[in-house]
Amino acid sequence: MSPLPRHDYAGLERYDPQRAPVRVDLSDNTNLWGTHPAALERIRSADTDDLARYPELYADTLRAAVARRFDVDMECVTTGAGSDDVLDSAYRAVYGPGATVRYAAPTFSMVEPLALMNGMASLGVPWPVALDDPSTLLEGDPDLVYVCRPNNPTGEQAPLEWIEELLRLRGDHDALVIIDEAYADFAAETFIGRAPDYPGVLVARTTSKAYGLAGLRCGFGVARRDVVTEIDKSRGPYKVSRLAAEAAAAAIRDDQGWMAGVVGACLENRRRLDSALAGRGLQPLPSKANFVFIPAPTGRAKDDALRLRDAGIGVRPFSGIPGLSEGLRITVAPWDLMEDFLSALDGTFPELALPKGGKE
Ligand SMILES: *Cc1c(COP(=O)(O)O)cnc(C)c1O
């Protein structure tokens, strides 16, 4: 009998976010200001003779840059081909028969597929319930607890005290708690430097968003060294290519100049976009990230996203969001692109448009 297909892969599909090419793509939260110049410079000046050799086993140059940036020991840093890969390695590190994942829902679209890919069961706890009582995330003794902070797709950021309470409650359980900080570069407050102070906590980060390096596939995580050792076992050697590790390390070493400028411009444009949307009756959720989440204009998220796509603008539709039901997630970008989005919105949904002469 053929081992394919795996019986537990029946519910799994190849990832397909229906992302046909579009004039302005605001659907994936990548950095529309471009790529970190220090990374570009590193790639342009790379010694390509090196490519005949394997990269560092565990990307120690990158680990050292991360350790320095967040003031942790290098042994407390793991890396991967994107933070999806760091998450995948963490899932596999805790896997065992009957292993389970609990997460606050809605959240990052890879959390459930990663569970299925790794033969684990997953269970979402609605955000309002988890926020009210973090112990709901530990019910049934899960092997893994996933929290995204700031959260994709809603943009909200669980209070620091809430994280601390979750980690205190975790003391009675064995779960590995993953705090995904993919958007923390845009938020004032982060947990990454404190991860090694707690047993069983991994803070995951990516260079795909604020650093503008999604094409490189490079992510990292910080945890206590015993946790990192276990995750590195399931990660395996040579996971991050030489160019990706060197370019990401250069960007991380120099994240004050260009990055600070991009983050500042992004927060300013988010504020402007918020008020432009509110003026059209589409009140965004309060966001701490480089995207905003609004109710779908007609209440049918998929249709609305398709209509905007016909007008040349890609946004990401979501359905079944507790308290909101149908919504659109829009990446914050340089203002000329935000104007393109707003005029496509007005052209597509004229009933929302500001009175003529209304100012953004
Ligand atoms: C985009 C995103 C990631 C993916 O990061 P990669 O490094 O590109 O794999 C991880 N987590 C969340 C919440 C994201 O939105």
The ligand as an ORCA input file, in Angstrom:
! r2SCAN-3c Opt
* xyz 0 1
  C       4.247     37.116      8.378
  C       4.187     36.376      9.644
  C       5.143     35.400      9.962
  C       5.981     34.821      8.864
  O       7.230     35.099      8.918
  P       8.289     34.456      7.920
  O       9.521     34.823      8.613
  O       8.113     35.147      6.611
  O       8.053     32.987      7.847
  C       5.113     34.797     11.192
  N       4.165     35.122     12.088
  C       3.215     36.030     11.806
  C       2.186     36.354     12.821
  C       3.195     36.678     10.578
  O       2.212     37.537     10.289
*
